[in-house]
Amino acid sequence: MPVSSYVRTILMLAAFLLGAPVAAAPAVEGAWVRLPAVSSRPAGGFFTVKAGAKPDALIAASSPKAERIELHSVVHENGVMRMRAETSMPVPANGTLAFAPGGNHLMLFGLSSDVKAGDRLPLTLTFQSGAKVATTAEVRPVTEASKPKEAAHQH
């Protein structure tokens, strides 16, 4: 066991034995990435963040397979839905923050050309608390199943 892991384990055990609360890092579930319909366009990233006992905020995302990743929300302004880049997205204590098609999402720019449907894409999410959560996202193609139901309707 590396020294830093050993020291961290000892400190967490000591905190537990002394009754001090140990903050849990946020958890990330169900991560997936939708490939763009046109390879020069950004991909979309989706997942759910589950917070611990304290509020936190997602402030960044990165992947060795993307040049850059932005956090985006969808807002209604004057009757029009617009995407907006965000620098921080709050996660309430004991709550969730959902990233889903049509809502909050990641925009993955400059995705590596070797990323294909069925791959697992590494992602690291960084939180205001300093927590970094590494996960992998299933890479999915653009298909009728991933489009809004209205777009899939045929006459």
C-alpha positions as a LaTeX table, in Angstrom:
\begin{tabular}{lrrr}
\hline
Residue & $x$ (\AA) & $y$ (\AA) & $z$ (\AA) \\
\hline
Met1 & 0.00 & 0.00 & 0.00 \\
Pro2 & 1.48 & 3.41 & $-0.95$ \\
Val3 & 2.36 & 5.64 & 1.99 \\
Ser4 & $-0.31$ & 8.25 & 1.12 \\
Ser5 & $-3.04$ & 5.57 & 1.04 \\
Tyr6 & $-1.77$ & 4.14 & 4.31 \\
Val7 & $-1.77$ & 7.57 & 6.00 \\
Arg8 & $-5.25$ & 8.37 & 4.64 \\
Thr9 & $-6.57$ & 5.03 & 5.94 \\
Ile10 & $-5.08$ & 5.64 & 9.40 \\
Leu11 & $-6.53$ & 9.18 & 9.53 \\
Met12 & $-10.00$ & 7.99 & 8.47 \\
Leu13 & $-9.89$ & 5.19 & 11.06 \\
Ala14 & $-8.83$ & 7.66 & 13.74 \\
Ala15 & $-11.63$ & 10.07 & 12.77 \\
Phe16 & $-14.15$ & 7.21 & 12.90 \\
Leu17 & $-12.95$ & 6.02 & 16.30 \\
Leu18 & $-13.01$ & 9.57 & 17.68 \\
Gly19 & $-16.50$ & 10.19 & 16.30 \\
Ala20 & $-15.51$ & 12.87 & 13.80 \\
Pro21 & $-17.64$ & 12.99 & 10.65 \\
Val22 & $-15.90$ & 11.92 & 7.45 \\
Ala23 & $-17.18$ & 13.75 & 4.38 \\
Ala24 & $-18.14$ & 11.44 & 1.56 \\
Ala25 & $-17.30$ & 12.41 & $-2.00$ \\
Pro26 & $-20.25$ & 12.80 & $-4.35$ \\
Ala27 & $-21.17$ & 9.66 & $-6.30$ \\
Val28 & $-21.70$ & 9.53 & $-10.07$ \\
Glu29 & $-24.10$ & 7.02 & $-11.61$ \\
Gly30 & $-25.30$ & 6.04 & $-15.08$ \\
Ala31 & $-22.71$ & 7.99 & $-17.08$ \\
Trp32 & $-23.01$ & 7.87 & $-20.87$ \\
Val33 & $-21.90$ & 9.93 & $-23.84$ \\
Arg34 & $-23.89$ & 10.42 & $-27.04$ \\
Leu35 & $-21.69$ & 10.70 & $-30.12$ \\
Pro36 & $-22.46$ & 13.66 & $-32.38$ \\
Ala37 & $-24.32$ & 13.15 & $-35.67$ \\
Val38 & $-21.50$ & 15.08 & $-37.38$ \\
Ser39 & $-17.99$ & 14.19 & $-36.22$ \\
Ser40 & $-16.80$ & 17.83 & $-36.07$ \\
Arg41 & $-19.54$ & 18.73 & $-33.56$ \\
Pro42 & $-19.38$ & 18.20 & $-29.77$ \\
Ala43 & $-20.66$ & 15.05 & $-28.05$ \\
Gly44 & $-23.11$ & 15.19 & $-25.14$ \\
Gly45 & $-22.45$ & 13.75 & $-21.67$ \\
Phe46 & $-25.13$ & 12.58 & $-19.23$ \\
Phe47 & $-25.15$ & 11.14 & $-15.68$ \\
Thr48 & $-26.54$ & 11.68 & $-12.19$ \\
Val49 & $-24.55$ & 13.12 & $-9.27$ \\
Lys50 & $-25.61$ & 12.08 & $-5.76$ \\
Ala51 & $-24.33$ & 14.37 & $-3.01$ \\
Gly52 & $-23.24$ & 13.54 & 0.48 \\
Ala53 & $-24.46$ & 15.18 & 3.67 \\
Lys54 & $-23.04$ & 18.58 & 2.65 \\
Pro55 & $-23.93$ & 20.64 & $-0.41$ \\
Asp56 & $-21.33$ & 20.80 & $-3.16$ \\
Ala57 & $-21.05$ & 22.04 & $-6.73$ \\
Leu58 & $-19.73$ & 20.51 & $-9.91$ \\
Ile59 & $-17.16$ & 22.93 & $-11.32$ \\
Ala60 & $-15.33$ & 21.02 & $-14.07$ \\
Ala61 & $-15.13$ & 17.85 & $-16.11$ \\
Ser62 & $-12.21$ & 16.42 & $-18.08$ \\
Ser63 & $-11.25$ & 13.42 & $-20.18$ \\
Pro64 & $-8.02$ & 12.42 & $-21.89$ \\
Lys65 & $-10.20$ & 11.75 & $-24.98$ \\
Ala66 & $-11.60$ & 15.33 & $-25.27$ \\
Glu67 & $-9.84$ & 18.65 & $-25.90$ \\
Arg68 & $-12.20$ & 20.39 & $-23.49$ \\
Ile69 & $-15.49$ & 19.79 & $-21.69$ \\
Glu70 & $-18.03$ & 22.43 & $-20.73$ \\
Leu71 & $-20.92$ & 22.26 & $-18.25$ \\
His72 & $-24.20$ & 23.37 & $-19.85$ \\
Ser73 & $-27.70$ & 24.07 & $-18.60$ \\
Val74 & $-30.86$ & 24.64 & $-20.58$ \\
Val75 & $-32.86$ & 27.73 & $-19.65$ \\
His76 & $-36.13$ & 29.21 & $-20.89$ \\
Glu77 & $-35.72$ & 32.85 & $-21.95$ \\
Asn78 & $-38.61$ & 34.75 & $-23.55$ \\
Gly79 & $-40.33$ & 31.52 & $-24.54$ \\
Val80 & $-37.19$ & 30.05 & $-26.14$ \\
Met81 & $-35.02$ & 27.23 & $-24.77$ \\
Arg82 & $-31.32$ & 28.13 & $-24.80$ \\
Met83 & $-28.16$ & 26.33 & $-23.78$ \\
Arg84 & $-25.90$ & 28.22 & $-21.42$ \\
Ala85 & $-22.33$ & 27.38 & $-20.38$ \\
Glu86 & $-22.01$ & 27.25 & $-16.59$ \\
Thr87 & $-18.96$ & 27.59 & $-14.34$ \\
Ser88 & $-20.63$ & 25.83 & $-11.42$ \\
Met89 & $-23.68$ & 23.60 & $-10.94$ \\
Pro90 & $-24.93$ & 23.15 & $-7.35$ \\
Val91 & $-25.64$ & 19.75 & $-5.84$ \\
Pro92 & $-27.86$ & 20.02 & $-2.74$ \\
Ala93 & $-26.98$ & 18.14 & 0.46 \\
Asn94 & $-28.31$ & 14.57 & 0.22 \\
Gly95 & $-29.71$ & 15.50 & $-3.20$ \\
Thr96 & $-29.05$ & 14.84 & $-6.84$ \\
Leu97 & $-28.02$ & 16.77 & $-9.92$ \\
Ala98 & $-29.22$ & 15.19 & $-13.17$ \\
Phe99 & $-27.55$ & 15.56 & $-16.55$ \\
Ala100 & $-30.03$ & 14.29 & $-19.17$ \\
Pro101 & $-30.95$ & 14.94 & $-22.81$ \\
Gly102 & $-32.92$ & 18.18 & $-23.05$ \\
Gly103 & $-31.53$ & 19.45 & $-19.74$ \\
Asn104 & $-28.19$ & 19.83 & $-18.00$ \\
His105 & $-25.41$ & 18.15 & $-19.96$ \\
Leu106 & $-21.70$ & 18.09 & $-20.69$ \\
Met107 & $-20.46$ & 19.31 & $-24.08$ \\
Leu108 & $-17.34$ & 17.34 & $-25.08$ \\
Phe109 & $-15.37$ & 19.30 & $-27.68$ \\
Gly110 & $-12.59$ & 17.83 & $-29.83$ \\
Leu111 & $-13.46$ & 14.22 & $-29.05$ \\
Ser112 & $-10.69$ & 11.87 & $-30.14$ \\
Ser113 & $-11.42$ & 10.28 & $-33.53$ \\
Asp114 & $-10.78$ & 6.80 & $-32.12$ \\
Val115 & $-13.80$ & 7.00 & $-29.76$ \\
Lys116 & $-16.52$ & 4.69 & $-31.09$ \\
Ala117 & $-19.96$ & 3.49 & $-29.96$ \\
Gly118 & $-19.58$ & 0.75 & $-27.36$ \\
Asp119 & $-16.35$ & 2.21 & $-25.90$ \\
Arg120 & $-15.95$ & 3.29 & $-22.28$ \\
Leu121 & $-14.85$ & 6.93 & $-22.05$ \\
Pro122 & $-12.94$ & 8.00 & $-18.91$ \\
Leu123 & $-14.30$ & 11.13 & $-17.21$ \\
Thr124 & $-13.12$ & 13.02 & $-14.14$ \\
Leu125 & $-15.60$ & 15.33 & $-12.43$ \\
Thr126 & $-14.22$ & 18.05 & $-10.13$ \\
Phe127 & $-16.26$ & 19.53 & $-7.29$ \\
Gln128 & $-16.00$ & 22.80 & $-5.37$ \\
Ser129 & $-15.16$ & 20.81 & $-2.21$ \\
Gly130 & $-11.99$ & 19.57 & $-3.90$ \\
Ala131 & $-13.39$ & 16.09 & $-4.51$ \\
Lys132 & $-12.52$ & 14.50 & $-7.84$ \\
Val133 & $-14.64$ & 11.60 & $-9.01$ \\
Ala134 & $-13.34$ & 9.34 & $-11.78$ \\
Thr135 & $-15.91$ & 7.39 & $-13.76$ \\
Thr136 & $-16.34$ & 5.83 & $-17.17$ \\
Ala137 & $-19.14$ & 6.66 & $-19.56$ \\
Glu138 & $-20.69$ & 4.25 & $-22.04$ \\
Val139 & $-20.33$ & 5.70 & $-25.55$ \\
Arg140 & $-23.59$ & 5.52 & $-27.52$ \\
Pro141 & $-24.38$ & 6.40 & $-31.14$ \\
Val142 & $-27.02$ & 8.89 & $-32.22$ \\
Thr143 & $-30.04$ & 6.65 & $-32.83$ \\
Glu144 & $-33.81$ & 6.94 & $-32.88$ \\
Ala145 & $-33.77$ & 5.68 & $-29.26$ \\
Ser146 & $-31.67$ & 8.64 & $-28.10$ \\
Lys147 & $-33.74$ & 11.29 & $-29.93$ \\
Pro148 & $-36.82$ & 12.90 & $-28.39$ \\
Lys149 & $-39.94$ & 10.79 & $-28.97$ \\
Glu150 & $-41.49$ & 13.47 & $-31.19$ \\
Ala151 & $-38.58$ & 13.14 & $-33.65$ \\
Ala152 & $-39.06$ & 9.40 & $-33.87$ \\
His153 & $-42.79$ & 9.66 & $-34.67$ \\
Gln154 & $-43.67$ & 8.64 & $-38.23$ \\
His155 & $-46.92$ & 8.98 & $-40.19$ \\
\hline
\end{tabular}
